[in-house]
Amino acid sequence: MENNNRAETWMEWIIRAVAIGVASLAVSYLRDIGKETAMLSMQFLELKYEIKRLADANLNYAEKLENIEQRIKRLEDKK
């Protein structure tokens, strides 16, 4: 009977150790996912600001082109 209780105790300890190991792996995995998510979020923000910068530059060039077209039209009208 005592051997049976010892076996149950050992099995409980083994189950606890496995459960702790699995929980530890899960926490580690979730931490890695969190780091990866944070890195992707930063990259997304960088891309967002780069797109905004390019859009602003494009708008600036469009305004300059429009000014040049207006000057050309005025010069042609003077001829």
C-alpha positions as CSV (number, residue, x, y, z in Angstrom):
1,M,0.0,0.0,0.0
2,E,2.8,2.4,0.9
3,N,4.5,1.7,-2.5
4,N,1.3,2.6,-4.2
5,N,1.1,5.9,-2.4
6,R,4.7,6.6,-3.2
7,A,4.0,5.9,-6.9
8,E,1.0,8.3,-6.8
9,T,3.1,10.9,-5.2
10,W,5.9,10.5,-7.8
11,M,3.3,10.7,-10.6
12,E,1.8,13.9,-9.1
13,W,5.3,15.4,-8.9
14,I,6.0,14.4,-12.5
15,I,2.6,15.8,-13.7
16,R,3.3,19.0,-11.8
17,A,6.8,19.3,-13.3
18,V,5.5,18.7,-16.8
19,A,2.7,21.3,-16.2
20,I,5.2,23.8,-15.0
21,G,7.4,23.1,-18.0
22,V,4.6,23.5,-20.4
23,A,3.5,26.7,-18.7
24,S,7.0,28.0,-18.8
25,L,7.3,27.3,-22.6
26,A,3.9,29.0,-23.1
27,V,5.0,32.1,-21.3
28,S,8.3,32.1,-23.3
29,Y,6.4,31.7,-26.5
30,L,3.9,34.5,-25.7
31,R,6.8,36.8,-24.7
32,D,8.5,36.1,-28.1
33,I,5.2,36.8,-29.8
34,G,4.9,40.1,-27.9
35,K,8.4,41.1,-28.9
36,E,7.7,40.2,-32.5
37,T,4.4,42.1,-32.4
38,A,6.1,45.2,-31.0
39,M,8.8,45.0,-33.7
40,L,6.2,44.7,-36.4
41,S,4.3,47.6,-34.9
42,M,7.4,49.8,-35.0
43,Q,8.0,48.8,-38.6
44,F,4.4,49.6,-39.5
45,L,4.8,53.1,-37.9
46,E,8.0,53.7,-39.8
47,L,6.3,52.7,-43.1
48,K,3.3,54.9,-42.2
49,Y,5.6,57.9,-41.7
50,E,7.6,57.2,-44.8
51,I,4.3,57.0,-46.9
52,K,3.2,60.3,-45.4
53,R,6.6,61.9,-46.2
54,L,6.4,60.6,-49.7
55,A,2.8,61.8,-50.1
56,D,3.8,65.3,-48.8
57,A,6.7,65.3,-51.2
58,N,4.5,64.2,-54.1
59,L,2.0,67.0,-53.2
60,N,4.9,69.5,-53.2
61,Y,6.1,68.4,-56.6
62,A,2.5,68.5,-57.9
63,E,2.2,72.1,-56.7
64,K,5.6,73.0,-58.3
65,L,4.5,71.3,-61.6
66,E,1.3,73.3,-61.6
67,N,3.2,76.5,-61.0
68,I,5.5,75.7,-63.9
69,E,2.6,74.9,-66.2
70,Q,0.9,78.2,-65.3
71,R,4.2,80.1,-66.1
72,I,4.4,78.3,-69.5
73,K,0.8,79.1,-70.2
74,R,1.4,82.8,-69.3
75,L,4.5,82.9,-71.6
76,E,2.5,81.3,-74.4
77,D,-0.3,83.7,-73.9
78,K,2.2,86.6,-74.2
79,K,3.4,85.4,-77.6
